[in-house]
């Protein structure tokens, strides 16, 4: 059975696991931020096949020395669309939930390592990571991981104010309409402005009235698609997206009218 190297610090992520559970209970900017912050400092177990290969190194005296170097081949998971994901496990207990856990060795990688591997791999079939696939099963596209890497950490307890824009950003709203019209699960969308006390510039906020029957993975896919549709017209302003069904979303739309209705 695959085991952790005893010389390494144990990989455990209680803060990340708690952040996942909180985000699943209610998705809002605070729980999403806590999740992103925890992901960025986490280390994960990943299944791998590790072998040793001989590498020739030339010495200064002209002799050649053969040294054994480890060669790591990561084990990827494939979904029904033949897209491949890096499986990430927050701890050894999560890894042991995989029926094939005894067929491979274990490697430990950081969030930064994961992003570097994905960028270097540059394989269009490897589209992201799946976190704790046999429990939480959170699919995270590579582009979302890269955005996480660039996201600033928000201190716990940061106050957030919600308001109305003085002038609607017409290019942004017109730009996302075709995507919204292509999504049958989206009923309404509200545009608000969100101001964090720790940042000088406000953010845009989309509050989405979306079918509550969607799974966490499906909801994330729809929201990621909306973020991509908005990107060309964001004018260097950050965007947050929350479901209207969340407590934060319900509070954020008070007194507001949707800019999109199905």
C-alpha positions as CSV (number, residue, x, y, z in Angstrom):
1,X,0.0,0.0,0.0
2,X,1.2,3.5,-0.8
3,X,2.5,5.3,2.3
4,X,3.8,8.7,3.1
5,X,7.5,9.2,3.4
6,X,8.3,9.2,7.1
7,X,11.0,11.9,6.6
8,X,8.4,14.3,5.3
9,X,6.1,16.6,7.3
10,X,2.7,14.9,7.4
11,X,0.3,16.3,4.9
12,X,-2.9,17.4,6.6
13,X,-5.2,20.2,5.6
14,X,-7.8,20.8,8.4
15,X,-8.2,24.5,7.5
16,X,-8.8,23.6,3.8
17,X,-11.3,20.8,4.7
18,X,-13.2,23.2,6.9
19,X,-13.2,25.8,4.2
20,X,-14.6,23.3,1.7
21,X,-17.4,22.3,4.1
22,X,-18.3,26.0,4.8
23,X,-18.4,26.8,1.1
24,X,-20.6,23.8,0.4
25,X,-23.0,25.0,3.1
26,X,-23.2,28.5,1.7
27,X,-21.3,30.0,-1.2
28,X,-20.5,33.7,-0.9
29,X,-17.4,35.9,-1.2
30,X,-16.2,35.1,2.3
31,X,-16.4,31.3,2.0
32,X,-14.9,31.4,-1.5
33,X,-12.1,33.6,-0.3
34,X,-11.4,31.3,2.7
35,X,-11.3,28.3,0.3
36,X,-8.9,30.1,-2.1
37,X,-6.6,31.2,0.7
38,X,-6.5,27.7,2.1
39,X,-5.8,26.1,-1.3
40,X,-2.8,28.5,-1.9
41,X,-0.9,27.3,1.2
42,X,-1.9,23.6,1.0
43,X,0.1,20.6,0.2
44,X,-1.6,17.6,-1.4
45,X,-1.1,13.9,-1.8
46,X,-1.1,12.9,-5.5
47,X,-0.7,9.3,-6.7
48,X,2.4,8.7,-8.8
49,X,4.6,6.0,-10.3
50,X,8.2,6.8,-9.1
51,X,11.2,5.0,-10.7
52,X,14.9,5.6,-10.8
53,X,16.8,6.2,-14.0
54,X,20.5,6.5,-14.5
55,X,21.8,9.9,-15.6
56,X,25.3,10.6,-16.8
57,X,27.1,13.6,-15.3
58,X,30.4,14.8,-16.7
59,X,33.0,15.7,-14.1
60,X,35.6,18.5,-14.3
61,X,38.4,15.9,-14.8
62,X,36.7,14.5,-17.9
63,X,35.3,11.4,-16.3
64,X,31.6,10.5,-16.6
65,X,29.7,9.5,-13.5
66,X,26.4,7.7,-13.5
67,X,23.9,8.8,-10.9
68,X,20.4,7.5,-10.1
69,X,17.7,10.2,-10.4
70,X,14.0,9.8,-9.5
71,X,11.6,9.9,-12.4
72,X,8.0,10.8,-11.4
73,X,5.0,9.9,-13.5
74,X,1.7,11.3,-12.1
75,X,-1.5,9.3,-12.2
76,X,-4.3,11.3,-13.7
77,X,-8.1,10.7,-13.5
78,X,-10.2,10.7,-16.7
79,X,-13.8,11.8,-16.8
80,X,-16.6,10.6,-19.2
81,X,-15.5,13.2,-21.8
82,X,-11.9,11.8,-21.8
83,X,-10.6,15.0,-20.1
84,X,-7.9,14.4,-17.6
85,X,-7.6,15.8,-14.0
86,X,-4.9,15.8,-11.4
87,X,-6.4,14.0,-8.3
88,X,-5.6,16.0,-5.2
89,X,-6.0,14.4,-1.7
90,X,-6.0,16.6,1.4
91,X,-4.8,13.8,3.7
92,X,-4.0,10.1,3.8
93,X,-7.6,9.2,4.9
94,X,-9.0,10.8,1.7
95,X,-6.4,9.0,-0.4
96,X,-7.4,5.6,1.2
97,X,-11.0,6.2,0.0
98,X,-9.7,5.5,-3.6
99,X,-10.1,1.7,-4.3
100,X,-6.8,1.7,-6.2
101,X,-4.8,3.4,-3.5
102,X,-2.6,0.4,-3.0
103,X,-1.4,0.3,-6.7
104,X,0.6,3.4,-6.7
105,X,3.2,5.4,-4.7
106,X,2.5,8.8,-3.2
107,X,4.0,12.2,-3.9
108,X,3.4,15.5,-2.1
109,X,3.0,18.7,-4.1
110,X,2.1,22.3,-3.2
111,X,-0.5,24.4,-4.9
112,X,2.3,26.3,-6.6
113,X,3.9,23.0,-7.8
114,X,0.5,22.0,-9.2
115,X,0.1,25.2,-11.2
116,X,3.7,24.9,-12.6
117,X,3.1,21.3,-13.6
118,X,-0.1,22.2,-15.4
119,X,1.5,25.1,-17.3
120,X,4.6,23.1,-18.2
121,X,2.6,20.0,-19.3
122,X,0.6,22.1,-21.8
123,X,-1.5,19.1,-22.7
124,X,-5.1,20.2,-23.9
125,X,-6.5,16.9,-22.5
126,X,-5.3,17.8,-18.9
127,X,-7.8,20.4,-18.0
128,X,-7.4,20.9,-14.2
129,X,-7.6,19.1,-10.8
130,X,-10.2,17.3,-8.8
131,X,-10.0,17.8,-5.0
132,X,-10.9,14.8,-2.8
133,X,-12.6,12.9,-5.7
134,X,-14.2,10.3,-3.4
135,X,-15.8,12.7,-1.0
136,X,-16.0,16.5,-1.8
137,X,-15.3,15.9,-5.5
138,X,-14.5,19.5,-6.4
139,X,-13.5,19.9,-10.1
140,X,-11.2,23.0,-10.6
141,X,-10.3,23.9,-14.2
142,X,-6.7,24.9,-14.8
143,X,-7.7,28.5,-15.6
144,X,-9.4,28.8,-12.2
145,X,-6.3,27.5,-10.5
146,X,-4.2,30.1,-12.3
147,X,-6.6,32.8,-11.2
148,X,-6.4,31.5,-7.6
149,X,-2.6,31.8,-7.8
150,X,-3.0,35.5,-8.6
151,X,-5.7,36.3,-6.1
152,X,-4.9,38.4,-3.1
153,X,-5.6,36.9,0.4
154,X,-8.3,38.7,2.3
155,X,-7.9,39.0,6.1
156,X,-10.6,37.3,8.1
157,X,-13.3,39.7,9.3
158,X,-12.8,42.1,6.4
159,X,-15.9,44.3,6.0
160,X,-17.7,44.3,2.6
161,X,-20.2,47.0,1.4
162,X,-22.7,46.4,-1.4
163,X,-24.0,49.3,-3.5
164,X,-25.3,50.3,-6.9
165,X,-23.3,51.5,-9.9
166,X,-24.0,55.1,-10.9
167,X,-23.7,54.1,-14.5
168,X,-24.2,50.6,-16.0
169,X,-21.1,49.2,-17.8
170,X,-23.0,48.5,-21.0
171,X,-20.2,46.6,-22.8
172,X,-19.9,44.2,-19.9
173,X,-23.6,43.5,-19.7
174,X,-24.0,43.2,-23.4
175,X,-20.9,41.0,-23.6
176,X,-22.3,38.4,-21.1
177,X,-25.8,38.2,-22.5
178,X,-25.1,35.6,-25.2
179,X,-23.6,33.3,-22.5
180,X,-26.5,33.9,-20.1
181,X,-29.0,33.1,-22.9
182,X,-27.1,29.8,-23.5
183,X,-27.5,28.7,-19.9
184,X,-31.0,27.3,-19.2
185,X,-30.2,27.0,-15.5
186,X,-29.8,30.8,-15.1
187,X,-33.1,32.7,-14.4
188,X,-31.9,36.2,-13.5
189,X,-28.7,38.0,-12.9
190,X,-28.1,41.2,-10.8
191,X,-25.1,43.5,-11.1
192,X,-23.9,45.1,-7.9
193,X,-20.8,46.8,-6.8
194,X,-18.8,45.4,-3.9
195,X,-16.3,47.4,-1.8
196,X,-13.9,45.7,0.5
197,X,-12.5,47.8,3.3
198,X,-9.0,46.6,2.6
199,X,-9.0,47.6,-1.1
200,X,-9.1,51.1,-2.7
201,X,-11.0,50.0,-5.8
202,X,-14.5,48.3,-5.7
203,X,-15.3,45.1,-7.5
204,X,-18.2,44.1,-9.7
205,X,-20.6,41.5,-8.2
206,X,-22.9,39.2,-10.2
207,X,-25.7,37.7,-8.1
208,X,-27.2,34.8,-10.0
209,X,-30.7,33.3,-9.7
210,X,-29.8,29.8,-10.7
211,X,-31.4,26.4,-10.4
212,X,-30.8,24.9,-7.0
213,X,-30.7,21.4,-8.4
214,X,-27.2,21.9,-9.8
215,X,-24.3,20.1,-8.1
216,X,-21.4,22.0,-6.7
217,X,-19.3,21.0,-9.8
218,X,-22.1,22.1,-12.2
219,X,-22.5,25.4,-10.4
220,X,-18.8,26.1,-10.6
221,X,-18.7,25.3,-14.3
222,X,-21.5,27.7,-15.0
223,X,-19.9,30.5,-12.9
224,X,-16.5,29.9,-14.5
225,X,-18.1,30.2,-17.9
226,X,-19.7,33.5,-16.9
227,X,-16.4,34.8,-15.6
228,X,-14.8,34.0,-18.9
229,X,-17.6,35.7,-20.8
230,X,-17.1,38.8,-18.7
231,X,-13.3,39.0,-18.9
232,X,-13.0,41.0,-22.2
233,X,-15.0,43.9,-20.8
234,X,-13.9,44.0,-17.2
235,X,-11.7,47.1,-17.6
236,X,-9.2,45.8,-15.0
237,X,-12.0,45.5,-12.4
238,X,-12.3,42.2,-10.4
239,X,-15.5,40.2,-10.5
240,X,-17.2,38.1,-7.9
241,X,-20.1,35.8,-8.6
242,X,-22.5,34.4,-6.0
243,X,-25.8,32.5,-6.1
244,X,-28.9,34.4,-5.1
245,X,-29.9,31.5,-2.9
246,X,-27.0,32.2,-0.5
247,X,-27.5,34.5,2.5
248,X,-25.0,36.9,1.0
249,X,-26.7,36.9,-2.3
250,X,-30.1,37.5,-0.8
251,X,-28.8,40.5,1.1
252,X,-26.9,41.9,-1.9
253,X,-29.9,42.2,-4.2
254,X,-32.2,44.1,-1.8
255,X,-33.6,47.1,-3.7
256,X,-32.0,46.0,-7.0
257,X,-33.4,45.0,-10.3
258,X,-31.9,42.3,-12.5
259,X,-30.2,43.3,-15.7
260,X,-30.9,39.9,-17.2
261,X,-34.2,37.9,-17.0
262,X,-34.6,34.6,-18.9
